[in-house]
Amino acid sequence: MIDTVLAEVDWIARRETYRRRVERFLAPHLQRAHAGEAHSVWDFRFRHYSLRPRQLRVWHPGFGTLLDGGDSAAARRYLGRTGYGAHPAGVTVTAEYLRARVDTMRFIADVAVG
């Protein structure tokens, strides 16, 4: 189900805004790690949980959003990512991927809500 269609210029702008925010967020941690300085909270966050800085750097539009410009190199990069598929009008997260991950998403939502 497609709820939102983002023109290529719009989704690329959103992706770049997200990338800049994430880089600012990660910069102190990466600088400390490069210098060999420990930080108990940040080190725990990236060692204990399976989420890595490189994963945080990837912007995802979310289920129900179509990335227009499916013929462009930028859109085609998403086709190589888990869960994305071609759509006649662009690229989107597939319903099959969502169905396969529904239990994980419910768990995350329960944890987030408390």
N, C-alpha and C positions, 0 to 999 in steps of 0.2 A: 504494500500500500504506500503510495507516494503522497505525502501531505504538503511537502515544500519542494519547490524547484529553485535552485540557486544558479543564477547566471554565472558563467565562468569567472568573470571579473569580480563578482561578489564573493564567491567561495574562495578564490585565491586570496583576496584581501582578508577574509576571516582567518584563513590558514596562516597568513603571515603575521597578523595581529596576535594570534595564539602563540605562534613560534617565538615572537619577541617576549611575550609574557613568561613563557616557560623558561627561556634562556635567562631572564632576570631572576626567576625563582631558583633555578639550578646553579647559577654562577657561584654563589658563596660555597656551596657544597663541593662543586667540582674544583674550585681553587684550593680548598682545604685538602681534598683528596690528592690533588697533584703535588701539593707541598708536603704530604705525609702527615698532616695534622688531623688528629682524631676529633670527632664530635659525636657524643653518645647518642643523641636523638637522630641526627641525620644519618649517621652510619647504621644505626638500627633500622631506620626506615628503608634503606636500600639493600641491606643485607638480609633482614628477616623476611620482608615481603618480596614477592617475585617481580614486582614492578621495578624497572630499571630506568635511568634517565633517558636513554634512547627511546624507550617506549613512550615516555611523557612528551617527547618532542613531536610526536605524530598527531596531527589534528584529525579528528573524525567528525563528520557532519551529523552523525546519529541516524538511527533507523527512521525511515520515512522521508528522508531528504535525498533528492536527486541532484547530482552534480552535473550540470549542463556542460556540454563541450566534450562529450565522450570520445571524440576523435583526436583531442589534443593530447600532447605528451603528458601534461600535468594530470589529466583525468585518467589516462591509461595506467599511470603509476599505481592508482588505487586498485586496478584489476589484479595486481600482483599481491595485494594484501588479503589476509584471511577475512572472509565474510563478504567481500565485495563482488559484485557481478555487473555485467553489461545489461543495460536497459536500452530500448530503442531510442530513448532521448538522452542517454548519458550513462552515468555510473551510480550505483546505489548499494547499500547494504542489503543483502538478500534476506528474504523471509525465512529461508531454510536455515541460515546462520542464526537468526534470532530464535527460531524454535529450538535449535540445538543448544543454545546458551540460556534458555529461560530460567532454569533452576539457579544458575550462577547469578543472573541478574536479580532474581528474587532475594537471594541470600545477601547480595551487596545492598539492595534497597532496605532490607530488614536491619542490617548493621548500621547503615547510614541514618535511618530514622531512630534507631535505638530501641 
